[in-house]
Amino acid sequence: MSLLRGLFWLVLFGFFTFCFIVLFEYGTADFSDGFKKEFERVKAFAMQASKPADKAKK
């Protein structure tokens, strides 16, 4: 149960950190558009990072 609680707090911390970064970068006027842009950027980074590395030809 402690592991589940720790995971919950880690996810919550990540979410609020992400919101703070979006708020700092885009401000309150563009928060929703900035949230969408940054989420797409993070998603693209995660997809690219999860691909296996190409083997270099010798």
Secondary structure as the mmCIF struct_conf table of DSSP 4:
data_model
#
loop_
_struct_conf.conf_type_id
_struct_conf.id
_struct_conf.beg_label_comp_id
_struct_conf.beg_label_asym_id
_struct_conf.beg_label_seq_id
_struct_conf.end_label_comp_id
_struct_conf.end_label_asym_id
_struct_conf.end_label_seq_id
HELX_RH_AL_P HELX_RH_AL_P1 SER A 2 TYR A 26
TURN_TY1_P TURN_TY1_P1 GLY A 27 ASP A 30
HELX_RH_AL_P HELX_RH_AL_P2 PHE A 31 SER A 50
BEND BEND1 LYS A 51 LYS A 51
HELX_LH_PP_P HELX_LH_PP_P1 PRO A 52 LYS A 57
#
